[in-house]
């Protein structure tokens, strides 16, 4: 009731405003409040898939080959997740099972997306 009253008076707490937004909008706003921990992990998962797809397409066009491409993918993908979670969203990693739990969220599926897109683009253009 207090929440509705504050909205009627034109005053909205920033915390209330951040939790009322959709998951996608909160993902783009710095320091968002994540009441449901699975929502934040879902954002990490899908962000990682998108980065992997773009990375695979880029490696296919550039033509990067071999172990160098794999290592660069892992560095880029993990760095993006680390910067997003610790610097942009500033979440407490211990609330999500520690930094390793966030780091491995969706990593292997992202690796598969990366490989499929990389191999497909590379084979299409250079074979």
SULDAZI-V32987 format. One line per field, one symbol per residue. psi: psi as a letter, one per 30 degrees, with the letter a starting at -180 (. if undefined). Layout:
psi=???
//
This chain:
psi=eeeeeeeefgkkkeeeeefflleeeeffkkhlkjejffeeeeeeeeeeeeeeeeeeeeeeefjklaeeeeeeeeeeeeeeeeeeeeeefhljfffgglfeeeefjgeeeeeeeeeeeeeeeeeefg.
//
